[in-house]
Amino acid sequence: MSLPKITNLEACQVLFKGQSNVKLMANQLEISLEEMQRIFREFVAVNPVDPELWKGDVELGWPWA
């Protein structure tokens, strides 16, 4: 079974959200792990996490809830 083809941007967005890992995305894009790591590093450098994003997260999650 073949996975659907995605773009580098789509792969980086999935990785940024923590919905997959770099090796799986590299396999899906049919590129080397090192190349996927480089692409993702560049994506993160341009799209940093907003420090204000977590301030509204006040509910405990598993395993603390």
N, CA, C and O atoms as a printed pandas DataFrame, in Angstrom:
     atom_number atom_name residue_name chain_id  residue_number  x_coord  y_coord  z_coord
0              1         N          MET        A               1    0.840   -1.179    0.000
1              2        CA          MET        A               1    0.000    0.000    0.000
2              3         C          MET        A               1    0.883    1.239    0.000
3              4         O          MET        A               1    1.794    1.353    0.820
4              5         N          SER        A               2    0.627    2.147   -0.893
5              6        CA          SER        A               2    1.412    3.364   -1.033
6              7         C          SER        A               2    0.725    4.525   -0.316
7              8         O          SER        A               2   -0.488    4.708   -0.416
8              9         N          LEU        A               3    1.527    5.300    0.405
9             10        CA          LEU        A               3    0.987    6.478    1.078
10            11         C          LEU        A               3    0.787    7.597    0.066
11            12         O          LEU        A               3    1.529    7.672   -0.913
12            13         N          PRO        A               4   -0.191    8.464    0.274
13            14        CA          PRO        A               4   -0.404    9.567   -0.658
14            15         C          PRO        A               4    0.793   10.518   -0.654
15            16         O          PRO        A               4    1.413   10.741    0.386
16            17         N          LYS        A               5    1.107   11.065   -1.800
17            18        CA          LYS        A               5    2.228   11.989   -1.937
18            19         C          LYS        A               5    1.861   13.329   -1.305
19            20         O          LYS        A               5    0.777   13.862   -1.544
20            21         N          ILE        A               6    2.773   13.866   -0.499
21            22        CA          ILE        A               6    2.553   15.162    0.125
22            23         C          ILE        A               6    3.733   16.072   -0.210
23            24         O          ILE        A               6    4.767   15.607   -0.690
24            25         N          THR        A               7    3.574   17.352    0.041
25            26        CA          THR        A               7    4.647   18.308   -0.215
26            27         C          THR        A               7    5.546   18.435    1.009
27            28         O          THR        A               7    5.194   17.995    2.104
28            29         N          ASN        A               8    6.703   19.039    0.809
29            30        CA          ASN        A               8    7.612   19.305    1.934
30            31         C          ASN        A               8    6.921   20.159    2.988
31            32         O          ASN        A               8    7.061   19.909    4.185
32            33         N          LEU        A               9    6.179   21.161    2.548
33            34        CA          LEU        A               9    5.480   22.047    3.482
34            35         C          LEU        A               9    4.461   21.271    4.309
35            36         O          LEU        A               9    4.390   21.443    5.526
36            37         N          GLU        A              10    3.678   20.425    3.660
37            38        CA          GLU        A              10    2.689   19.622    4.386
38            39         C          GLU        A              10    3.366   18.700    5.399
39            40         O          GLU        A              10    2.882   18.542    6.519
40            41         N          ALA        A              11    4.476   18.097    5.008
41            42        CA          ALA        A              11    5.216   17.219    5.916
42            43         C          ALA        A              11    5.726   18.010    7.122
43            44         O          ALA        A              11    5.626   17.541    8.256
44            45         N          CYS        A              12    6.265   19.187    6.889
45            46        CA          CYS        A              12    6.765   20.016    7.988
46            47         C          CYS        A              12    5.637   20.446    8.926
47            48         O          CYS        A              12    5.827   20.497   10.141
48            49         N          GLN        A              13    4.485   20.748    8.375
49            50        CA          GLN        A              13    3.352   21.134    9.216
50            51         C          GLN        A              13    2.908   19.970   10.100
51            52         O          GLN        A              13    2.568   20.176   11.265
52            53         N          VAL        A              14    2.908   18.764    9.567
53            54        CA          VAL        A              14    2.557   17.571   10.343
54            55         C          VAL        A              14    3.586   17.359   11.457
55            56         O          VAL        A              14    3.222   17.084   12.600
56            57         N          LEU        A              15    4.860   17.488   11.118
57            58        CA          LEU        A              15    5.921   17.321   12.106
58            59         C          LEU        A              15    5.846   18.390   13.186
59            60         O          LEU        A              15    6.023   18.092   14.367
60            61         N          PHE        A              16    5.585   19.627   12.794
61            62        CA          PHE        A              16    5.531   20.750   13.723
62            63         C          PHE        A              16    4.428   20.550   14.760
63            64         O          PHE        A              16    4.564   20.972   15.908
64            65         N          LYS        A              17    3.339   19.906   14.351
65            66        CA          LYS        A              17    2.222   19.638   15.262
66            67         C          LYS        A              17    2.444   18.371   16.090
67            68         O          LYS        A              17    1.627   18.043   16.951
68            69         N          GLY        A              18    3.543   17.659   15.834
69            70        CA          GLY        A              18    3.840   16.435   16.573
70            71         C          GLY        A              18    2.973   15.256   16.169
71            72         O          GLY        A              18    2.770   14.337   16.963
72            73         N          GLN        A              19    2.460   15.270   14.951
73            74        CA          GLN        A              19    1.548   14.227   14.505
74            75         C          GLN        A              19    2.248   13.069   13.800
75            76         O          GLN        A              19    1.599   12.091   13.430
76            77         N          SER        A              20    3.549   13.164   13.613
77            78        CA          SER        A              20    4.324   12.109   12.984
78            79         C          SER        A              20    5.773   12.285   13.399
79            80         O          SER        A              20    6.095   13.181   14.178
80            81         N          ASN        A              21    6.652   11.427   12.878
81            82        CA          ASN        A              21    8.064   11.622   13.151
82            83         C          ASN        A              21    8.821   11.836   11.849
83            84         O          ASN        A              21    8.308   11.569   10.763
84            85         N          VAL        A              22   10.040   12.319   11.976
85            86        CA          VAL        A              22   10.816   12.751   10.812
86            87         C          VAL        A              22   11.102   11.587    9.860
87            88         O          VAL        A              22   11.033   11.754    8.642
88            89         N          LYS        A              23   11.416   10.436   10.395
89            90        CA          LYS        A              23   11.737    9.288    9.537
90            91         C          LYS        A              23   10.529    8.873    8.698
91            92         O          LYS        A              23   10.679    8.580    7.511
92            93         N          LEU        A              24    9.340    8.842    9.293
93            94        CA          LEU        A              24    8.141    8.476    8.533
94            95         C          LEU        A              24    7.855    9.487    7.427
95            96         O          LEU        A              24    7.479    9.107    6.318
96            97         N          MET        A              25    8.032   10.771    7.726
97            98        CA          MET        A              25    7.801   11.798    6.704
98            99         C          MET        A              25    8.847   11.699    5.593
99           100         O          MET        A              25    8.521   11.876    4.419
100          101         N          ALA        A              26   10.095   11.417    5.955
101          102        CA          ALA        A              26   11.138   11.250    4.938
102          103         C          ALA        A              26   10.789   10.079    4.018
103          104         O          ALA        A              26   10.932   10.176    2.800
104          105         N          ASN        A              27   10.333    8.980    4.605
105          106        CA          ASN        A              27    9.933    7.826    3.792
106          107         C          ASN        A              27    8.778    8.176    2.870
107          108         O          ASN        A              27    8.764    7.773    1.707
108          109         N          GLN        A              28    7.807    8.924    3.383
109          110        CA          GLN        A              28    6.646    9.277    2.573
110          111         C          GLN        A              28    7.036   10.205    1.418
111          112         O          GLN        A              28    6.474   10.117    0.327
112          113         N          LEU        A              29    8.002   11.092    1.668
113          114        CA          LEU        A              29    8.469   11.998    0.620
114          115         C          LEU        A              29    9.520   11.358   -0.286
115          116         O          LEU        A              29    9.911   11.925   -1.306
116          117         N          GLU        A              30    9.972   10.159    0.113
117          118        CA          GLU        A              30   10.997    9.430   -0.635
118          119         C          GLU        A              30   12.295   10.225   -0.717
119          120         O          GLU        A              30   12.912   10.339   -1.777
120          121         N          ILE        A              31   12.701   10.783    0.454
121          122        CA          ILE        A              31   13.975   11.486    0.577
122          123         C          ILE        A              31   14.728   10.903    1.769
123          124         O          ILE        A              31   14.167   10.146    2.561
124          125         N          SER        A              32   16.003   11.265    1.887
125          126        CA          SER        A              32   16.801   10.733    2.993
126          127         C          SER        A              32   16.384   11.384    4.314
127          128         O          SER        A              32   15.811   12.473    4.340
128          129         N          LEU        A              33   16.686   10.693    5.391
129          130        CA          LEU        A              33   16.409   11.228    6.722
130          131         C          LEU        A              33   17.148   12.544    6.929
131          132         O          LEU        A              33   16.584   13.492    7.475
132          133         N          GLU        A              34   18.394   12.607    6.502
133          134        CA          GLU        A              34   19.193   13.826    6.667
134          135         C          GLU        A              34   18.571   15.010    5.918
135          136         O          GLU        A              34   18.553   16.130    6.427
136          137         N          GLU        A              35   18.069   14.758    4.722
137          138        CA          GLU        A              35   17.426   15.820    3.941
138          139         C          GLU        A              35   16.148   16.306    4.628
139          140         O          GLU        A              35   15.887   17.508    4.678
140          141         N          MET        A              36   15.352   15.372    5.156
141          142        CA          MET        A              36   14.122   15.747    5.864
142          143         C          MET        A              36   14.451   16.543    7.115
143          144         O          MET        A              36   13.756   17.509    7.429
144          145         N          GLN        A              37   15.495   16.159    7.833
145          146        CA          GLN        A              37   15.920   16.898    9.019
146          147         C          GLN        A              37   16.320   18.326    8.653
147          148         O          GLN        A              37   15.972   19.275    9.356
148          149         N          ARG        A              38   17.056   18.471    7.545
149          150        CA          ARG        A              38   17.477   19.806    7.092
150          151         C          ARG        A              38   16.263   20.670    6.730
151          152         O          ARG        A              38   16.180   21.834    7.121
152          153         N          ILE        A              39   15.338   20.092    5.990
153          154        CA          ILE        A              39   14.129   20.813    5.575
154          155         C          ILE        A              39   13.328   21.243    6.802
155          156         O          ILE        A              39   12.850   22.375    6.871
156          157         N          PHE        A              40   13.182   20.333    7.774
157          158        CA          PHE        A              40   12.397   20.650    8.963
158          159         C          PHE        A              40   13.094   21.705    9.825
159          160         O          PHE        A              40   12.426   22.582   10.373
160          161         N          ARG        A              41   14.406   21.641    9.953
161          162        CA          ARG        A              41   15.143   22.680   10.696
162          163         C          ARG        A              41   14.909   24.060   10.085
163          164         O          ARG        A              41   14.698   25.037   10.803
164          165         N          GLU        A              42   14.948   24.132    8.757
165          166        CA          GLU        A              42   14.695   25.399    8.068
166          167         C          GLU        A              42   13.267   25.876    8.330
167          168         O          GLU        A              42   13.047   27.068    8.546
168          169         N          PHE        A              43   12.300   24.966    8.312
169          170        CA          PHE        A              43   10.904   25.310    8.568
170          171         C          PHE        A              43   10.741   25.877    9.975
171          172         O          PHE        A              43   10.077   26.897   10.161
172          173         N          VAL        A              44   11.345   25.218   10.968
173          174        CA          VAL        A              44   11.226   25.660   12.360
174          175         C          VAL        A              44   11.904   27.019   12.559
175          176         O          VAL        A              44   11.418   27.846   13.332
176          177         N          ALA        A              45   13.007   27.250   11.877
177          178        CA          ALA        A              45   13.708   28.541   11.995
178          179         C          ALA        A              45   12.835   29.691   11.495
179          180         O          ALA        A              45   12.911   30.802   12.019
180          181         N          VAL        A              46   12.017   29.429   10.495
181          182        CA          VAL        A              46   11.150   30.459    9.918
182          183         C          VAL        A              46    9.825   30.568   10.666
183          184         O          VAL        A              46    9.190   31.622   10.642
184          185         N          ASN        A              47    9.399   29.487   11.332
185          186        CA          ASN        A              47    8.107   29.421   12.014
186          187         C          ASN        A              47    8.285   29.074   13.492
187          188         O          ASN        A              47    7.916   27.975   13.906
188          189         N          PRO        A              48    8.838   29.976   14.293
189          190        CA          PRO        A              48    9.052   29.649   15.707
190          191         C          PRO        A              48    7.724   29.501   16.460
191          192         O          PRO        A              48    6.694   30.036   16.050
192          193         N          VAL        A              49    7.779   28.766   17.562
193          194        CA          VAL        A              49    6.597   28.586   18.407
194          195         C          VAL        A              49    6.341   29.878   19.170
195          196         O          VAL        A              49    7.266   30.459   19.737
196          197         N          ASP        A              50    5.108   30.323   19.186
197          198        CA          ASP        A              50    4.723   31.528   19.902
198          199         C          ASP        A              50    4.693   31.217   21.400
199          200         O          ASP        A              50    3.932   30.345   21.820
200          201         N          PRO        A              51    5.500   31.907   22.218
201          202        CA          PRO        A              51    5.511   31.616   23.652
202          203         C          PRO        A              51    4.173   31.898   24.334
203          204         O          PRO        A              51    3.897   31.329   25.390
204          205         N          GLU        A              52    3.356   32.743   23.770
205          206        CA          GLU        A              52    2.041   33.055   24.339
206          207         C          GLU        A              52    1.041   31.928   24.105
207          208         O          GLU        A              52   -0.006   31.883   24.750
208          209         N          LEU        A              53    1.356   31.028   23.194
209          210        CA          LEU        A              53    0.444   29.963   22.808
210          211         C          LEU        A              53    0.051   29.067   23.984
211          212         O          LEU        A              53   -1.085   28.598   24.049
212          213         N          TRP        A              54    0.968   28.829   24.899
213          214        CA          TRP        A              54    0.718   27.881   25.987
214          215         C          TRP        A              54    0.105   28.516   27.219
215          216         O          TRP        A              54   -0.316   27.795   28.123
216          217         N          LYS        A              55    0.038   29.828   27.290
217          218        CA          LYS        A              55   -0.479   30.492   28.491
218          219         C          LYS        A              55   -1.942   30.161   28.765
219          220         O          LYS        A              55   -2.346   30.133   29.928
220          221         N          GLY        A              56   -2.735   29.915   27.751
221          222        CA          GLY        A              56   -4.145   29.603   27.934
222          223         C          GLY        A              56   -4.397   28.136   28.263
223          224         O          GLY        A              56   -5.527   27.751   28.562
224          225         N          ASP        A              57   -3.363   27.326   28.208
225          226        CA          ASP        A              57   -3.500   25.887   28.460
226          227         C          ASP        A              57   -3.392   25.633   29.963
227          228         O          ASP        A              57   -2.296   25.458   30.495
228          229         N          VAL        A              58   -4.528   25.615   30.630
229          230        CA          VAL        A              58   -4.518   25.478   32.089
230          231         C          VAL        A              58   -5.090   24.141   32.574
231          232         O          VAL        A              58   -5.023   23.838   33.765
232          233         N          GLU        A              59   -5.646   23.348   31.672
233          234        CA          GLU        A              59   -6.215   22.050   32.056
234          235         C          GLU        A              59   -5.113   21.004   32.139
235          236         O          GLU        A              59   -4.243   20.929   31.272
236          237         N          LEU        A              60   -5.164   20.200   33.190
237          238        CA          LEU        A              60   -4.215   19.103   33.316
238          239         C          LEU        A              60   -4.542   18.024   32.303
239          240         O          LEU        A              60   -5.710   17.757   32.021
240          241         N          GLY        A              61   -3.525   17.415   31.767
241          242        CA          GLY        A              61   -3.707   16.308   30.837
242          243         C          GLY        A              61   -3.162   15.039   31.429
243          244         O          GLY        A              61   -2.526   15.047   32.483
244          245         N          TRP        A              62   -3.419   13.934   30.734
245          246        CA          TRP        A              62   -2.927   12.650   31.182
246          247         C          TRP        A              62   -1.418   12.710   31.262
247          248         O          TRP        A              62   -0.828   13.307   30.362
248          249         N          PRO        A              63   -0.752   12.171   32.217
249          250        CA          PRO        A              63   -1.215   11.295   33.292
250          251         C          PRO        A              63   -1.527   12.045   34.574
251          252         O          PRO        A              63   -1.750   11.413   35.606
252          253         N          TRP        A              64   -1.550   13.382   34.546
253          254        CA          TRP        A              64   -1.744   14.149   35.773
254          255         C          TRP        A              64   -3.219   14.394   36.123
255          256         O          TRP        A              64   -3.539   14.728   37.263
256          257         N          ALA        A              65   -4.083   14.234   35.177
257          258        CA          ALA        A              65   -5.507   14.499   35.432
258          259         C          ALA        A              65   -6.168   13.358   36.176
259          260         O          ALA        A              65   -7.362   13.421   36.469
